[in-house]
Amino acid sequence: MNETAVPRAGAPRQVALMITCLADMFYPEVGERIVRLLRRLGVAVTLPAGQTCCGLPLFNSGYHDEAAAVARRTVQIFRDAEAVVVPSGSCAWMVKHEYPGLLRETAEAIDAERVAERTWEFSQFLVRGLGRTAFESDVEGPLAYHDSCHLLRGLHEGESPRVLLRDLKGTSVVPLPGSDECCGFGGSFSVRLPEVSTSILERKLANLEASGARCLVACDAGCLMQIRGGLLRRGSTLQALHLAEVLK
């Protein structure tokens, strides 16, 4: 990929990065990689101050009034962004699909709709927003891809990450059996039902080891946390990386 580039006609030239709480606290390197990559593609990146959780854990636990309060604040922070890029399918789904409903018939309803329309999950933004699919990688393969539940079932996106990996120079990709099956994280689900969560994870890890991959690629920090933890407890040499960490 060229060191500098110009976005295709009509593509957003400036984006606001919604870093998400998990990426901010546990995977700041993902945000850094996204910023560097987008800037090399000719896209200006800002990181609006005052960001917090998107409210998904509250929403999933039934605290919809509290989730609406978080949504209201987040919409105010990102209301003027030309585009919002999110390195997590679950958080992107929350903004795009639940914010408009939570803030319906409120003063922020129109802004919620606009922010939802302008929000992109990271892989979608590269492929569908910028029309960019050709990248290189220095991550040792073979790689395998895991579909996060919200990205696949909520945003109906399974193609963009695969296009990026399929065209990736410098490594190879192998199919992952059960790639569309949950990793068992599910946010607070893994805390409330740890035995069930662990059982689901064990199946995912067994499939990963059987695939012949040396690195798992995912587009959601929650999945990475779950899978990395399982690999660490197994003493595995396999890596689990965010898509942004394998692109250059």
Residue pairs with C-beta under 8 A, 6 or more apart in sequence:
1 40
1 41
1 134
1 135
1 136
1 248
2 40
3 40
4 40
4 42
5 40
5 41
5 42
6 42
7 13
7 41
7 42
7 43
7 130
8 130
8 131
11 43
11 129
11 130
11 131
12 43
12 82
12 83
12 129
12 130
13 42
13 43
13 44
13 82
14 43
14 44
14 45
14 46
14 81
14 82
14 83
15 38
15 43
15 44
15 45
15 46
15 81
15 82
15 83
15 84
15 85
15 120
15 125
16 45
16 46
16 47
16 48
16 78
16 81
16 82
16 83
16 84
16 85
17 31
17 34
17 35
17 45
17 46
17 47
17 84
17 85
17 87
18 51
18 54
18 74
18 78
18 84
18 85
18 86
18 91
18 95
18 119
19 28
19 31
19 47
19 51
19 87
20 53
20 54
20 86
20 87
20 88
20 91
20 221
21 52
21 53
21 54
22 88
22 221
22 222
22 225
23 30
23 31
23 87
23 88
23 221
24 31
24 51
26 221
26 225
27 221
27 224
27 242
29 245
30 87
30 221
30 242
30 244
30 245
31 47
31 87
33 242
33 244
33 245
33 247
34 45
34 85
34 87
34 122
34 244
35 45
35 47
37 244
37 247
37 248
38 45
38 85
39 45
41 130
41 132
43 130
45 85
46 81
48 77
48 78
48 81
49 77
50 73
50 77
51 74
51 77
52 70
52 73
52 74
53 70
54 70
54 71
54 74
54 91
54 94
54 95
55 66
55 67
55 68
55 69
55 70
55 71
55 74
55 94
56 67
56 90
56 91
56 94
56 98
56 187
57 187
57 188
58 64
58 66
58 67
58 70
59 67
59 94
59 98
59 102
60 187
60 188
60 189
61 188
64 102
67 98
67 102
68 102
68 103
68 106
71 95
71 98
71 99
71 102
71 103
71 108
71 112
72 103
72 106
72 108
74 95
74 99
74 115
75 99
75 103
75 108
75 111
75 112
75 115
76 108
76 111
78 84
78 115
79 111
79 114
79 115
81 115
81 118
82 118
83 118
83 119
83 120
83 125
83 129
84 95
84 115
84 118
84 119
84 120
85 119
85 120
85 121
85 122
85 125
86 92
86 95
86 119
86 120
86 121
86 122
87 121
87 122
87 219
87 221
87 242
87 244
88 121
88 148
88 219
88 220
88 221
88 222
89 121
89 148
89 149
89 150
89 151
89 152
89 154
89 155
89 157
89 219
89 220
90 148
90 149
90 150
90 151
90 154
90 187
90 220
90 222
92 119
92 120
92 121
92 124
92 150
92 151
92 155
93 150
93 151
93 154
93 155
94 150
95 115
95 116
95 119
96 116
96 117
96 119
96 155
97 116
97 154
97 155
99 112
99 115
99 116
100 109
100 112
100 113
100 116
102 112
103 109
103 111
103 112
120 128
120 129
121 151
121 155
121 157
121 160
121 219
122 219
122 243
122 244
123 157
123 160
123 161
123 164
123 219
123 243
124 155
124 157
124 160
126 132
126 133
126 160
126 164
127 133
127 159
127 160
127 163
127 164
128 160
133 163
133 164
133 167
134 167
134 169
135 164
135 167
135 168
135 169
135 247
135 248
136 168
136 169
136 170
136 247
136 248
137 168
137 169
137 170
137 171
137 246
137 247
137 248
138 170
138 248
139 170
139 171
139 215
139 239
139 241
139 245
139 246
140 171
140 214
140 215
141 171
141 172
141 173
141 174
141 213
141 214
141 215
142 171
142 172
142 173
142 174
142 211
142 212
142 213
142 214
142 215
143 165
143 168
143 171
143 172
143 173
143 174
143 213
143 214
143 215
143 216
143 217
143 246
144 173
144 174
144 175
144 176
144 179
144 208
144 211
144 213
144 215
144 216
144 217
145 161
145 162
145 165
145 173
145 176
145 179
145 216
145 217
145 218
146 176
146 179
146 183
146 204
146 208
146 216
146 217
146 218
146 223
146 227
147 158
147 179
147 180
148 183
148 218
148 219
148 220
148 222
148 223
149 182
149 186
150 220
151 157
151 158
151 161
151 219
151 220
152 158
152 180
158 180
161 217
161 219
161 243
164 243
164 247
165 173
165 217
165 243
165 246
166 173
168 246
168 247
171 246
174 211
174 212
174 213
175 211
176 207
176 208
176 211
176 213
176 216
177 207
177 210
177 211
178 203
178 204
178 207
179 207
181 200
181 203
181 204
181 207
182 200
182 204
183 200
183 201
183 204
183 223
183 226
183 227
184 190
184 196
184 197
184 198
184 199
184 200
184 201
184 204
184 226
185 197
185 201
185 222
185 223
185 225
185 226
186 197
186 222
187 222
189 196
189 197
190 197
190 226
197 226
201 226
201 227
201 230
202 230
204 227
204 230
205 227
205 230
205 231
205 234
205 236
208 216
208 227
208 238
209 236
209 238
213 238
214 237
214 238
214 239
215 238
215 239
215 240
215 241
215 246
216 227
216 238
216 239
216 240
216 241
217 241
217 242
217 243
217 246
218 224
218 227
218 240
218 241
218 242
218 243
219 242
219 243
221 242
224 240
224 241
224 242
227 240
228 240
231 238
231 239
231 240
